[in-house]
Amino acid sequence: MINLFIPLCGAALFYSGVIIVEAFAPSAGRLRRILAMAAFAPVMAAGLDVIENALHVTML
């Protein structure tokens, strides 16, 4: 049941990453790009978790 909330958790972590990008890298540059890519990691992880859950359902 808890796995159903993983995409919501990924979205929350993404938006907290966006806040961190705005706080620590207000101007364009390399640091801002690195932090933006790091902020996108939870969204990718949540997407992969959804795929994993779908594969588990198909194996039942």
Secondary structure as GFF3:
##gff-version 3
##sequence-region A 1 60
A	DSSP	three_ten_helix	2	5	.	.	.	ID=ss1
A	DSSP	alpha_helix	6	24	.	.	.	ID=ss2
A	DSSP	alpha_helix	30	59	.	.	.	ID=ss3
###
